[in-house]
């Protein structure tokens, strides 16, 4: 790698990666902060578990329905401008959640939050293609996406601290969570518009030589991508393994989103601690999950094995939730939840490496989009189903059993996927008539 290439890529990464990381962190935080606000909000507004679960999950309906229209507008108006619109609008809607007064306003604002956020992830990835050479993108994307876990880890104590402002200026603590964390997005969105540069040719912070090299490099990458052969996307949509992966991820999502949204309330019930203590403790399973995700992914890459790294992790997730539901000890129950999160997160770290072993070109784009769309449905149904189950029992045991059952189904699907579980180019494609 030449010095001009090294210096240019480093400058580009230092310029855009930290901001995109923080934006993705705030994005995920504004999705899940309702789980912490619920510690006060549900009691104040008399929300039943079913009402809260539906309100938390309806976000994904708005997100799914407006994902494609948002992407089309991004191409029309430009990535920097449209990303700014997305960030500012989701911040405003997130702040507006402080004025939820009943179930209808809860449903409306959560749906609008999904509409506002729709298109952010693909828009961010598209912006990266305008700046980051192809051979550097995977690492950069991984660095940015790691903000998900960080958001949950710091979001729990942050939301807990904000809720200590209860009654300040006559505003409830749960309302301050939405105002402050949503306001952060608005401020960052405005900063983004003035900080980001549309195209490398306009980057005054690069030298003339660096700009010339980067423009030429990205143009070359685009030309190579344009001439690359692609597979038939219609074949990907018909391939049984694609649908199996989608259904598998749906059941994983029921457990993951259900646990993510309801975890603070689960911890509150099994511990009886204060809201601040609950928010701090709720971060621990996600720390464990982050470590498990990295460790399981690295081991799977090193051995080249996928099937059992995926299915055994899911089995651990199911076993952890079952043990938590069965235990009468708060400490044992919480430790079991940590094991469950380790299993779920470890599975997520391996899952997306499976479709990439047999989907290429256009088929990869279409197949991955189909799998991800199905997972979005689990984001809607997970919190609602768990809330419905929660309404049938005075504690979370049945809800934990329900999440465990969904992970157990995912375990069976992972163990029986029609591919050999090893990292190779043609894992069982011919029987499904899928083109490599």
Helices and strands as residue ranges (DSSP letters): H 3-45, H 49-57, H 59-77, H 79-96, G 97-99, H 103-117, H 120-129, H 134-145, H 147-163, G 168-170, H 173-195, G 200-202, H 208-227, H 233-238, H 240-271, H 275-281, H 284-303, H 307-326, H 330-355, H 361-390, H 397-415, G 430-432
